[in-house]
Amino acid sequence: MIRSLAFLILLFLIISTSIVKNSTKKIEDKTYIIKENLLFLENRLMDSKLEFDYLSSSEKLLEYQRLYFENLLQKKTLNEIKILEISNKKVNINDLTILNKNE
């Protein structure tokens, strides 16, 4: 009687331990996936912030123009900008059309 009771208690402890281990493993896997996704998104955020900080100000753009392009860049008006479309081995050049918010 005592042996069977001890055996049942031992069996219950083994089964409960395996259930707890499996559930803990699933939780750890989920937290790992969430941490990896968070790390990826944080990297993208940092890259976007860096792009925004360095490319958003016109002063920075003018400074980069002087540093890297010297006199290679020229100012153009909107009327001088064309759209190049390539479709079915045909090249079409169209004028740029700018739509107002009201249109």
OpenMM code with the backbone's topology and positions (N, CA, C; nanometers):
from openmm import Vec3, app, unit

residues = "MET ILE ARG SER LEU ALA PHE LEU ILE LEU LEU PHE LEU ILE ILE SER THR SER ILE VAL LYS ASN SER THR LYS LYS ILE GLU ASP LYS THR TYR ILE ILE LYS GLU ASN LEU LEU PHE LEU GLU ASN ARG LEU MET ASP SER LYS LEU GLU PHE ASP TYR LEU SER SER SER GLU LYS LEU LEU GLU TYR GLN ARG LEU TYR PHE GLU ASN LEU LEU GLN LYS LYS THR LEU ASN GLU ILE LYS ILE LEU GLU ILE SER ASN LYS LYS VAL ASN ILE ASN ASP LEU THR ILE LEU ASN LYS ASN GLU".split()
positions = [
    Vec3(0.0823, -0.1188, 0.0000),
    Vec3(0.0000, 0.0000, 0.0000),
    Vec3(0.0874, 0.1262, 0.0000),
    Vec3(0.1861, 0.1285, 0.0856),
    Vec3(0.2737, 0.2452, 0.0943),
    Vec3(0.3562, 0.2578, -0.0334),
    Vec3(0.3974, 0.1419, -0.0872),
    Vec3(0.4756, 0.1451, -0.2114),
    Vec3(0.3919, 0.1998, -0.3268),
    Vec3(0.2690, 0.1563, -0.3367),
    Vec3(0.1836, 0.2036, -0.4459),
    Vec3(0.1523, 0.3525, -0.4302),
    Vec3(0.1343, 0.3982, -0.3073),
    Vec3(0.1107, 0.5404, -0.2831),
    Vec3(0.2348, 0.6224, -0.3180),
    Vec3(0.3509, 0.5746, -0.2806),
    Vec3(0.4761, 0.6428, -0.3141),
    Vec3(0.4971, 0.6435, -0.4656),
    Vec3(0.4640, 0.5308, -0.5308),
    Vec3(0.4759, 0.5226, -0.6760),
    Vec3(0.3825, 0.6230, -0.7445),
    Vec3(0.2592, 0.6362, -0.6971),
    Vec3(0.1639, 0.7305, -0.7554),
    Vec3(0.2087, 0.8753, -0.7340),
    Vec3(0.2617, 0.9038, -0.6184),
    Vec3(0.3110, 1.0393, -0.5911),
    Vec3(0.4300, 1.0703, -0.6817),
    Vec3(0.5206, 0.9730, -0.6948),
    Vec3(0.6367, 0.9905, -0.7815),
    Vec3(0.5940, 1.0081, -0.9269),
    Vec3(0.4984, 0.9297, -0.9728),
    Vec3(0.4468, 0.9408, -1.1100),
    Vec3(0.3810, 1.0772, -1.1314),
    Vec3(0.3028, 1.1233, -1.0335),
    Vec3(0.2396, 1.2549, -1.0424),
    Vec3(0.3441, 1.3660, -1.0508),
    Vec3(0.4484, 1.3568, -0.9710),
    Vec3(0.5549, 1.4571, -0.9737),
    Vec3(0.6287, 1.4579, -1.1079),
    Vec3(0.6540, 1.3412, -1.1639),
    Vec3(0.7224, 1.3331, -1.2942),
    Vec3(0.6355, 1.3948, -1.4032),
    Vec3(0.5087, 1.3625, -1.4041),
    Vec3(0.4178, 1.4163, -1.5069),
    Vec3(0.4021, 1.5672, -1.4907),
    Vec3(0.3847, 1.6147, -1.3684),
    Vec3(0.3683, 1.7587, -1.3482),
    Vec3(0.4963, 1.8340, -1.3849),
    Vec3(0.6126, 1.7737, -1.3576),
    Vec3(0.7393, 1.8376, -1.3944),
    Vec3(0.7519, 1.8494, -1.5454),
    Vec3(0.7161, 1.7441, -1.6173),
    Vec3(0.7263, 1.7501, -1.7638),
    Vec3(0.6289, 1.8520, -1.8225),
    Vec3(0.5099, 1.8639, -1.7646),
    Vec3(0.4129, 1.9636, -1.8123),
    Vec3(0.4659, 2.1043, -1.7882),
    Vec3(0.5215, 2.1284, -1.6711),
    Vec3(0.5767, 2.2600, -1.6391),
    Vec3(0.6944, 2.2930, -1.7300),
    Vec3(0.7822, 2.1936, -1.7562),
    Vec3(0.8971, 2.2163, -1.8440),
    Vec3(0.8522, 2.2509, -1.9859),
    Vec3(0.7528, 2.1792, -2.0360),
    Vec3(0.7038, 2.2064, -2.1718),
    Vec3(0.6412, 2.3446, -2.1826),
    Vec3(0.5621, 2.3808, -2.0852),
    Vec3(0.4994, 2.5133, -2.0906),
    Vec3(0.6041, 2.6235, -2.0765),
    Vec3(0.7044, 2.6017, -1.9920),
    Vec3(0.8117, 2.6997, -1.9773),
    Vec3(0.8903, 2.7138, -2.1065),
    Vec3(0.9165, 2.6024, -2.1731),
    Vec3(0.9886, 2.6059, -2.3017),
    Vec3(0.9096, 2.6847, -2.4057),
    Vec3(0.7795, 2.6661, -2.4125),
    Vec3(0.6964, 2.7409, -2.5077),
    Vec3(0.7000, 2.8906, -2.4773),
    Vec3(0.6937, 2.9248, -2.3501),
    Vec3(0.6985, 3.0664, -2.3117),
    Vec3(0.8338, 3.1268, -2.3473),
    Vec3(0.9421, 3.0527, -2.3227),
    Vec3(1.0754, 3.1020, -2.3577),
    Vec3(1.0897, 3.1216, -2.5086),
    Vec3(1.0344, 3.0296, -2.5878),
    Vec3(1.0387, 3.0448, -2.7337),
    Vec3(0.9642, 3.1695, -2.7792),
    Vec3(0.8485, 3.1941, -2.7205),
    Vec3(0.7711, 3.3127, -2.7568),
    Vec3(0.8450, 3.4406, -2.7190),
    Vec3(0.9041, 3.4436, -2.6007),
    Vec3(0.9777, 3.5643, -2.5605),
    Vec3(1.1010, 3.5852, -2.6480),
    Vec3(1.1663, 3.4780, -2.6899),
    Vec3(1.2817, 3.4911, -2.7794),
    Vec3(1.2400, 3.5510, -2.9129),
    Vec3(1.1301, 3.5016, -2.9690),
    Vec3(1.0808, 3.5536, -3.0973),
    Vec3(1.0438, 3.7009, -3.0831),
    Vec3(0.9778, 3.7361, -2.9750),
    Vec3(0.9388, 3.8755, -2.9530),
    Vec3(1.0626, 3.9639, -2.9386),
    Vec3(1.1630, 3.9174, -2.8654),
    Vec3(1.2856, 3.9953, -2.8501),
    Vec3(1.3567, 4.0141, -2.9835),
    Vec3(1.3614, 3.9102, -3.0664),
    Vec3(1.4251, 3.9219, -3.1973),
    Vec3(1.3500, 4.0209, -3.2860),
    Vec3(1.2187, 4.0139, -3.2851),
    Vec3(1.1385, 4.1083, -3.3635),
    Vec3(1.1586, 4.2506, -3.3140),
    Vec3(1.1648, 4.2665, -3.1837),
    Vec3(1.1860, 4.3978, -3.1256),
    Vec3(1.3227, 4.4531, -3.1629),
    Vec3(1.4237, 4.3695, -3.1600),
    Vec3(1.5582, 4.4109, -3.1984),
    Vec3(1.5615, 4.4555, -3.3446),
    Vec3(1.4965, 4.3794, -3.4316),
    Vec3(1.4893, 4.4152, -3.5729),
    Vec3(1.4198, 4.5494, -3.5916),
    Vec3(1.3082, 4.5696, -3.5227),
    Vec3(1.2345, 4.6951, -3.5358),
    Vec3(1.3117, 4.8132, -3.4777),
    Vec3(1.3843, 4.7894, -3.3688),
    Vec3(1.4671, 4.8964, -3.3124),
    Vec3(1.5774, 4.9368, -3.4101),
    Vec3(1.6372, 4.8397, -3.4774),
    Vec3(1.7397, 4.8712, -3.5778),
    Vec3(1.6815, 4.9519, -3.6928),
    Vec3(1.5642, 4.9139, -3.7377),
    Vec3(1.4993, 4.9893, -3.8461),
    Vec3(1.4655, 5.1307, -3.8013),
    Vec3(1.4211, 5.1446, -3.6770),
    Vec3(1.3902, 5.2764, -3.6236),
    Vec3(1.5160, 5.3629, -3.6187),
    Vec3(1.6256, 5.3066, -3.5723),
    Vec3(1.7507, 5.3818, -3.5648),
    Vec3(1.7967, 5.4239, -3.7038),
    Vec3(1.7834, 5.3340, -3.8024),
    Vec3(1.8214, 5.3689, -3.9393),
    Vec3(1.7333, 5.4808, -3.9937),
    Vec3(1.6057, 5.4714, -3.9663),
    Vec3(1.5133, 5.5751, -4.0138),
    Vec3(1.5410, 5.7088, -3.9468),
    Vec3(1.5692, 5.7050, -3.8182),
    Vec3(1.6027, 5.8293, -3.7480),
    Vec3(1.7301, 5.8908, -3.8044),
    Vec3(1.8276, 5.8056, -3.8324),
    Vec3(1.9529, 5.8547, -3.8878),
    Vec3(1.9298, 5.9193, -4.0243),
    Vec3(1.8537, 5.8532, -4.1094),
    Vec3(1.8216, 5.9111, -4.2402),
    Vec3(1.7475, 6.0430, -4.2244),
    Vec3(1.6509, 6.0455, -4.1365),
    Vec3(1.5723, 6.1667, -4.1181),
    Vec3(1.6588, 6.2805, -4.0671),
    Vec3(1.7423, 6.2525, -3.9679),
    Vec3(1.8258, 6.3575, -3.9098),
    Vec3(1.9245, 6.4152, -4.0107),
    Vec3(1.9824, 6.3310, -4.0899),
    Vec3(2.0876, 6.3783, -4.1798),
    Vec3(2.0370, 6.4248, -4.3153),
    Vec3(1.9213, 6.3796, -4.3544),
    Vec3(1.8731, 6.4175, -4.4869),
    Vec3(1.7531, 6.5101, -4.4854),
    Vec3(1.7028, 6.5433, -4.3701),
    Vec3(1.5818, 6.6243, -4.3669),
    Vec3(1.6093, 6.7741, -4.3764),
    Vec3(1.7214, 6.8177, -4.3310),
    Vec3(1.7458, 6.9621, -4.3328),
    Vec3(1.8103, 7.0037, -4.4650),
    Vec3(1.7659, 7.1135, -4.5169),
    Vec3(1.8209, 7.1626, -4.6434),
    Vec3(1.9661, 7.2057, -4.6274),
    Vec3(2.0025, 7.2525, -4.5092),
    Vec3(2.1415, 7.2910, -4.4859),
    Vec3(2.2337, 7.1702, -4.4992),
    Vec3(2.1890, 7.0571, -4.4456),
    Vec3(2.2700, 6.9358, -4.4563),
    Vec3(2.2826, 6.8926, -4.6020),
    Vec3(2.1737, 6.9004, -4.6760),
    Vec3(2.1789, 6.8622, -4.8168),
    Vec3(2.2731, 6.9526, -4.8948),
    Vec3(2.2695, 7.0802, -4.8664),
    Vec3(2.3611, 7.1716, -4.9340),
    Vec3(2.5057, 7.1444, -4.8935),
    Vec3(2.5242, 7.1103, -4.7692),
    Vec3(2.6591, 7.0774, -4.7232),
    Vec3(2.7102, 6.9508, -4.7939),
    Vec3(2.6237, 6.8492, -4.8069),
    Vec3(2.6638, 6.7269, -4.8778),
    Vec3(2.6915, 6.7550, -5.0245),
    Vec3(2.6147, 6.8441, -5.0819),
    Vec3(2.6379, 6.8801, -5.2210),
    Vec3(2.7774, 6.9400, -5.2356),
    Vec3(2.8132, 7.0307, -5.1479),
    Vec3(2.9460, 7.0923, -5.1549),
    Vec3(3.0561, 6.9898, -5.1290),
    Vec3(3.0331, 6.9002, -5.0362),
    Vec3(3.1357, 6.8021, -5.0013),
    Vec3(3.1596, 6.6983, -5.1110),
    Vec3(3.0522, 6.6427, -5.1618),
    Vec3(3.0663, 6.5271, -5.2492),
    Vec3(3.0493, 6.5563, -5.3978),
    Vec3(2.9700, 6.6545, -5.4309),
    Vec3(2.9402, 6.6775, -5.5714),
    Vec3(3.0026, 6.8051, -5.6271),
    Vec3(3.0531, 6.8859, -5.5414),
    Vec3(3.1118, 7.0146, -5.5778),
    Vec3(3.0180, 7.0903, -5.6706),
    Vec3(3.0542, 7.1080, -5.7975),
    Vec3(2.9687, 7.1843, -5.8887),
    Vec3(2.8953, 7.0953, -5.9884),
    Vec3(2.8835, 6.9686, -5.9593),
    Vec3(2.8182, 6.8766, -6.0522),
    Vec3(2.6660, 6.8899, -6.0521),
    Vec3(2.6096, 6.9320, -5.9416),
    Vec3(2.4644, 6.9448, -5.9333),
    Vec3(2.4222, 7.0848, -5.9758),
    Vec3(2.3137, 7.0879, -6.0510),
    Vec3(2.2604, 7.2159, -6.0964),
    Vec3(2.1150, 7.2271, -6.0543),
    Vec3(2.0761, 7.3475, -6.0295),
    Vec3(1.9386, 7.3738, -5.9892),
    Vec3(1.8476, 7.3654, -6.1119),
    Vec3(1.7326, 7.2972, -6.0969),
    Vec3(1.6354, 7.2830, -6.2056),
    Vec3(1.4990, 7.3311, -6.1584),
    Vec3(1.4221, 7.3815, -6.2518),
    Vec3(1.2844, 7.4173, -6.2193),
    Vec3(1.1965, 7.2949, -6.2411),
    Vec3(1.0759, 7.3016, -6.1913),
    Vec3(0.9854, 7.1886, -6.2073),
    Vec3(0.9491, 7.1642, -6.3536),
    Vec3(0.9500, 7.2688, -6.4330),
    Vec3(0.9175, 7.2532, -6.5748),
    Vec3(1.0259, 7.1785, -6.6504),
    Vec3(1.1452, 7.1776, -6.5989),
    Vec3(1.2556, 7.1095, -6.6666),
    Vec3(1.2643, 6.9612, -6.6323),
    Vec3(1.1890, 6.9179, -6.5351),
    Vec3(1.1928, 6.7769, -6.4933),
    Vec3(1.0994, 6.6969, -6.5826),
    Vec3(1.1512, 6.5856, -6.6342),
    Vec3(1.0746, 6.4983, -6.7224),
    Vec3(1.0604, 6.3609, -6.6578),
    Vec3(0.9623, 6.2862, -6.7054),
    Vec3(0.9401, 6.1506, -6.6575),
    Vec3(0.9780, 6.0556, -6.7697),
    Vec3(1.0626, 5.9597, -6.7377),
    Vec3(1.1077, 5.8609, -6.8348),
    Vec3(1.0352, 5.7305, -6.8055),
    Vec3(0.9592, 5.6815, -6.9039),
    Vec3(0.8853, 5.5565, -6.8874),
    Vec3(0.9358, 5.4568, -6.9906),
    Vec3(0.9661, 5.3376, -6.9433),
    Vec3(1.0118, 5.2309, -7.0333),
    Vec3(0.9116, 5.1175, -7.0223),
    Vec3(0.8468, 5.0845, -7.1334),
    Vec3(0.7517, 4.9746, -7.1350),
    Vec3(0.7563, 4.9069, -7.2719),
    Vec3(0.7623, 4.7771, -7.2683),
    Vec3(0.7685, 4.6975, -7.3917),
    Vec3(0.8793, 4.7448, -7.4855),
    Vec3(0.9941, 4.7697, -7.4289),
    Vec3(1.1125, 4.8140, -7.5034),
    Vec3(1.0891, 4.9464, -7.5767),
    Vec3(0.9941, 5.0256, -7.5282),
    Vec3(0.9679, 5.1593, -7.5807),
    Vec3(1.0018, 5.2612, -7.4731),
    Vec3(1.0565, 5.3717, -7.5145),
    Vec3(1.0926, 5.4772, -7.4207),
    Vec3(1.0024, 5.5969, -7.4467),
    Vec3(0.9328, 5.6409, -7.3425),
    Vec3(0.8469, 5.7593, -7.3508),
    Vec3(0.8978, 5.8638, -7.2529),
    Vec3(0.9052, 5.9869, -7.3010),
    Vec3(0.9454, 6.0977, -7.2147),
    Vec3(0.8268, 6.1926, -7.2040),
    Vec3(0.7807, 6.2123, -7.0807),
    Vec3(0.6646, 6.2975, -7.0572),
    Vec3(0.7021, 6.4097, -6.9610),
    Vec3(0.6213, 6.5145, -6.9648),
    Vec3(0.6415, 6.6239, -6.8698),
    Vec3(0.5915, 6.5810, -6.7324),
    Vec3(0.6518, 6.6396, -6.6318),
    Vec3(0.6098, 6.6145, -6.4945),
    Vec3(0.4821, 6.6932, -6.4675),
    Vec3(0.3820, 6.6245, -6.4150),
    Vec3(0.2580, 6.6935, -6.3787),
    Vec3(0.2426, 6.6889, -6.2274),
    Vec3(0.2146, 6.8023, -6.1699),
    Vec3(0.1995, 6.8112, -6.0251),
    Vec3(0.0543, 6.8461, -5.9975),
    Vec3(-0.0079, 6.7638, -5.9173),
    Vec3(-0.1481, 6.7839, -5.8835),
    Vec3(-0.1591, 6.8552, -5.7504),
    Vec3(-0.2499, 6.9512, -5.7465),
    Vec3(-0.2782, 7.0197, -5.6198),
    Vec3(-0.3677, 6.9322, -5.5340),
    Vec3(-0.3786, 6.9624, -5.4096),
    Vec3(-0.4654, 6.8855, -5.3206),
    Vec3(-0.6113, 6.8990, -5.3589),
    Vec3(-0.6459, 7.0082, -5.4249),
    Vec3(-0.7851, 7.0330, -5.4621),
    Vec3(-0.8272, 6.9512, -5.5842),
    Vec3(-0.7334, 6.9057, -5.6626),
    Vec3(-0.7675, 6.8345, -5.7862),
    Vec3(-0.7938, 6.6892, -5.7629),
] * unit.nanometer
topology = app.Topology()
chain = topology.addChain("A")
for resn in residues:
    res = topology.addResidue(resn, chain)
    for name in ("N", "CA", "C"):
        topology.addAtom(name, app.Element.getBySymbol(name[0]), res)
